[in-house]
């Protein structure tokens, strides 16, 4: 149980460490740095979705022969549709920012930051679920998920959470909020991860045969976030190749972690 609790907290600690940058950096992150960090985060999430979630989901369904892909296929689409539903229910980040950019003054900037905090918080939900379902698989012994593979996923998401914490806390401070308040708002954006991760552990552990569906559900949700939110952000403006390069760095690092620790 201690291993599971620690694993669920690792991504949250990554967010907190990133938010703490507000105490050490004087200026807001440049657009180039933000694109690089966003690309890195996207690469980590794509690699984690493939190696830590989809591949184990297919392996756990090996007894279905040529239809071994089916549970992963179904779970993946449920995850995509779940995030699509969230986008419908909650105002979308890009549409809201476009409207706010038409306004002028500090109110517009603060509203933009508010939407960024909301977007990061929302896409932390599938990340928390991804970690939770892998640790649920480790706990149940299903599909041969190892402690190393679960730790690799938690560390990979923690690494990509670090820039997210900074991307939230630094602009808040630049807009006039105190450093402690900016830090805590950055930290709170990641608080949903251990909460949803813990809930996923409890639910998934009760339905072990459905584990491939849970794993691929988390993968579908994470990839939706990458394509809908992170890739457009890392490609904005000039020198968008910075985001592509760091996407590759994040992808290869997460791949190496999963194989080395798995």
C-alpha positions as CSV (number, residue, x, y, z in Angstrom):
1,X,0.0,0.0,0.0
2,X,2.9,2.4,0.8
3,X,4.2,1.8,-2.7
4,X,0.9,2.7,-4.3
5,X,0.5,5.9,-2.2
6,X,4.0,7.0,-3.1
7,X,3.4,6.2,-6.7
8,X,0.2,8.3,-6.7
9,X,2.0,11.2,-5.0
10,X,5.1,11.3,-7.3
11,X,3.3,13.1,-10.2
12,X,1.8,15.6,-7.8
13,X,5.2,16.3,-6.3
14,X,6.4,17.1,-9.9
15,X,3.8,19.8,-10.2
16,X,4.7,21.2,-6.8
17,X,8.4,21.3,-7.7
18,X,7.6,23.2,-10.9
19,X,5.3,25.6,-9.1
20,X,8.2,26.4,-6.7
21,X,10.1,27.9,-9.6
22,X,8.3,31.1,-8.8
23,X,10.6,31.5,-5.7
24,X,13.8,31.2,-7.8
25,X,13.1,32.7,-11.2
26,X,12.7,36.4,-11.6
27,X,10.8,36.6,-14.9
28,X,8.0,34.7,-16.6
29,X,9.0,31.8,-18.9
30,X,9.6,32.9,-22.5
31,X,7.3,31.6,-25.3
32,X,10.2,29.5,-26.6
33,X,10.8,27.9,-23.3
34,X,7.0,27.2,-22.8
35,X,6.9,25.6,-26.3
36,X,9.9,23.4,-25.4
37,X,8.4,22.3,-22.1
38,X,4.9,21.7,-23.6
39,X,6.5,19.6,-26.4
40,X,8.5,17.6,-23.8
41,X,5.3,17.0,-21.8
42,X,3.5,15.8,-25.0
43,X,6.3,13.4,-25.8
44,X,6.3,11.9,-22.3
45,X,2.5,11.4,-22.4
46,X,2.5,9.8,-25.9
47,X,5.3,7.3,-24.9
48,X,3.5,6.6,-21.6
49,X,0.2,5.9,-23.4
50,X,1.9,3.4,-25.7
51,X,4.4,1.5,-23.5
52,X,2.8,1.8,-20.1
53,X,-0.9,1.5,-21.1
54,X,-1.8,0.3,-24.6
55,X,0.8,-2.4,-24.9
56,X,0.1,-3.9,-21.4
57,X,-3.7,-3.8,-22.3
58,X,-3.1,-5.8,-25.4
59,X,-0.8,-8.3,-23.6
60,X,-3.4,-8.9,-20.9
61,X,-5.9,-9.9,-23.6
62,X,-3.6,-12.4,-25.3
63,X,-6.0,-15.2,-24.6
64,X,-8.4,-13.7,-27.2
65,X,-6.0,-14.5,-30.0
66,X,-6.4,-12.3,-33.1
67,X,-9.0,-10.3,-31.2
68,X,-6.5,-9.4,-28.4
69,X,-6.6,-5.8,-29.6
70,X,-10.4,-5.4,-29.1
71,X,-10.5,-4.5,-25.3
72,X,-7.7,-1.9,-25.9
73,X,-9.5,-0.6,-28.9
74,X,-12.8,-0.2,-27.1
75,X,-11.2,1.3,-23.9
76,X,-9.2,3.7,-26.0
77,X,-12.3,5.1,-27.7
78,X,-14.2,5.4,-24.4
79,X,-11.3,7.5,-23.1
80,X,-11.3,9.7,-26.2
81,X,-15.1,10.2,-26.0
82,X,-14.9,10.9,-22.3
83,X,-12.5,13.8,-22.9
84,X,-14.6,15.0,-25.9
85,X,-17.6,15.1,-23.5
86,X,-15.6,17.2,-21.0
87,X,-14.7,19.6,-23.8
88,X,-18.4,20.0,-24.6
89,X,-19.5,20.5,-21.0
90,X,-16.6,22.8,-20.0
91,X,-15.7,25.9,-22.1
92,X,-12.7,25.0,-24.3
93,X,-9.4,26.6,-23.5
94,X,-8.5,27.8,-27.0
95,X,-12.0,29.2,-27.8
96,X,-12.1,31.0,-24.4
97,X,-8.6,32.5,-24.8
98,X,-9.4,33.7,-28.3
99,X,-12.4,35.6,-26.9
100,X,-10.3,37.0,-24.1
101,X,-7.6,38.1,-26.5
102,X,-10.1,40.4,-28.1
103,X,-10.4,42.3,-24.8
104,X,-7.9,44.7,-23.4
105,X,-6.3,45.4,-20.0
106,X,-5.3,43.2,-17.0
107,X,-8.7,41.6,-16.8
108,X,-8.0,39.9,-20.1
109,X,-4.7,38.6,-19.0
110,X,-6.0,37.3,-15.7
111,X,-8.9,35.5,-17.5
112,X,-6.4,33.9,-19.9
113,X,-4.4,32.6,-16.9
114,X,-7.5,31.4,-15.2
115,X,-8.4,29.3,-18.4
116,X,-4.8,28.0,-18.5
117,X,-5.1,26.8,-14.8
118,X,-8.4,25.2,-15.7
119,X,-7.0,23.4,-18.7
120,X,-4.0,22.1,-16.9
121,X,-6.2,20.9,-14.0
122,X,-8.5,19.1,-16.4
123,X,-5.8,17.3,-18.3
124,X,-4.2,16.2,-15.0
125,X,-7.3,14.1,-14.5
126,X,-6.5,11.4,-17.1
127,X,-2.8,11.5,-16.0
128,X,-3.9,10.7,-12.4
129,X,-6.2,7.9,-13.8
130,X,-3.3,6.5,-15.8
131,X,-1.1,6.2,-12.8
132,X,-3.9,4.8,-10.7
133,X,-4.9,2.1,-13.2
134,X,-1.3,0.9,-13.6
135,X,-0.8,0.7,-9.8
136,X,-4.2,-1.1,-9.6
137,X,-2.8,-3.6,-12.1
138,X,0.4,-4.0,-10.0
139,X,-1.7,-4.5,-6.9
140,X,-3.8,-7.2,-8.5
141,X,-1.0,-8.9,-10.3
142,X,-2.9,-8.6,-13.6
143,X,-1.0,-8.6,-16.9
144,X,2.5,-8.8,-15.4
145,X,2.7,-5.1,-14.6
146,X,5.9,-4.6,-12.6
147,X,6.7,-2.1,-9.9
148,X,9.4,-0.7,-12.2
149,X,7.0,-0.1,-15.0
150,X,4.5,1.6,-12.6
151,X,7.3,3.7,-11.2
152,X,8.5,4.6,-14.7
153,X,5.0,5.9,-15.6
154,X,4.8,7.9,-12.3
155,X,8.2,9.4,-12.8
156,X,7.5,10.2,-16.5
157,X,4.3,12.1,-15.7
158,X,6.1,13.8,-12.8
159,X,8.8,15.0,-15.2
160,X,6.2,16.5,-17.6
161,X,4.3,18.0,-14.6
162,X,7.3,20.0,-13.6
163,X,7.0,22.6,-16.4
164,X,3.2,22.7,-16.0
165,X,3.6,23.9,-12.4
166,X,6.0,26.6,-13.5
167,X,3.8,27.6,-16.5
168,X,1.0,28.3,-14.0
169,X,2.8,29.9,-11.0
170,X,5.1,32.2,-13.0
171,X,2.4,34.0,-15.0
172,X,0.3,34.4,-11.9
173,X,3.2,36.1,-10.1
174,X,3.9,38.3,-13.2
175,X,0.3,39.5,-13.1
176,X,0.6,40.7,-9.5
177,X,-0.2,37.8,-7.2
178,X,2.2,37.1,-4.3
179,X,4.8,34.3,-4.7
180,X,3.2,32.1,-2.0
181,X,-0.3,32.4,-3.6
182,X,1.1,31.8,-7.1
183,X,2.9,28.7,-5.8
184,X,-0.2,27.3,-4.1
185,X,-2.4,27.8,-7.1
186,X,0.2,26.0,-9.2
187,X,0.3,23.2,-6.6
188,X,-3.5,22.9,-6.5
189,X,-3.7,22.4,-10.3
190,X,-2.0,19.0,-9.7
191,X,-4.0,18.0,-6.6
192,X,-6.6,16.2,-8.8
193,X,-4.0,13.7,-9.9
194,X,-3.6,11.7,-6.6
195,X,-7.4,12.1,-6.0
196,X,-8.4,10.6,-9.3
197,X,-5.5,8.2,-9.2
198,X,-6.7,6.8,-5.8
199,X,-10.3,6.5,-7.0
200,X,-9.1,4.6,-10.1
201,X,-7.1,2.2,-7.9
202,X,-10.1,1.4,-5.8
203,X,-12.5,0.9,-8.8
204,X,-10.1,-0.9,-11.1
205,X,-8.9,-3.3,-8.4
206,X,-12.5,-4.4,-7.9
207,X,-12.9,-5.4,-11.6
208,X,-9.6,-7.1,-12.5
209,X,-10.9,-8.7,-15.8
210,X,-11.7,-5.2,-17.0
211,X,-8.1,-4.0,-16.5
212,X,-7.3,-3.8,-20.3
213,X,-10.3,-1.5,-20.7
214,X,-9.1,0.8,-17.8
215,X,-5.5,0.9,-19.2
216,X,-6.6,1.8,-22.7
217,X,-9.2,4.3,-21.4
218,X,-6.4,6.2,-19.7
219,X,-4.3,6.1,-22.8
220,X,-7.2,7.4,-25.0
221,X,-7.8,10.2,-22.6
222,X,-4.1,11.2,-22.4
223,X,-3.7,11.2,-26.2
224,X,-6.8,13.3,-26.6
225,X,-5.2,15.9,-24.3
226,X,-1.9,15.7,-26.3
227,X,-3.5,16.2,-29.7
228,X,-6.2,18.8,-28.6
229,X,-4.1,20.9,-26.2
230,X,-0.4,20.3,-26.1
231,X,0.5,19.9,-29.8
232,X,-1.3,23.2,-30.8
233,X,0.5,25.0,-28.0
234,X,3.9,23.7,-28.8
235,X,3.5,24.6,-32.5
236,X,2.4,28.3,-32.0
237,X,4.5,31.1,-33.3
238,X,7.9,31.1,-35.0
239,X,10.5,28.4,-34.3
240,X,7.8,25.8,-33.7
241,X,10.5,23.2,-34.3
242,X,11.6,23.7,-30.7
243,X,8.4,22.0,-29.6
244,X,9.0,19.1,-32.0
245,X,12.6,18.6,-30.8
246,X,11.6,18.5,-27.2
247,X,8.6,16.3,-28.0
248,X,11.2,13.8,-29.3
249,X,13.3,14.2,-26.1
250,X,10.3,13.6,-23.9
251,X,9.2,10.6,-25.9
252,X,12.6,8.9,-26.0
253,X,13.2,9.6,-22.3
254,X,9.9,8.0,-21.2
255,X,10.5,5.1,-23.6
256,X,13.9,4.5,-22.0
257,X,12.5,4.8,-18.4
258,X,9.8,2.3,-19.1
259,X,12.1,-0.3,-20.6
260,X,14.9,0.3,-18.1
261,X,12.7,0.1,-15.0
262,X,10.1,-2.3,-16.4
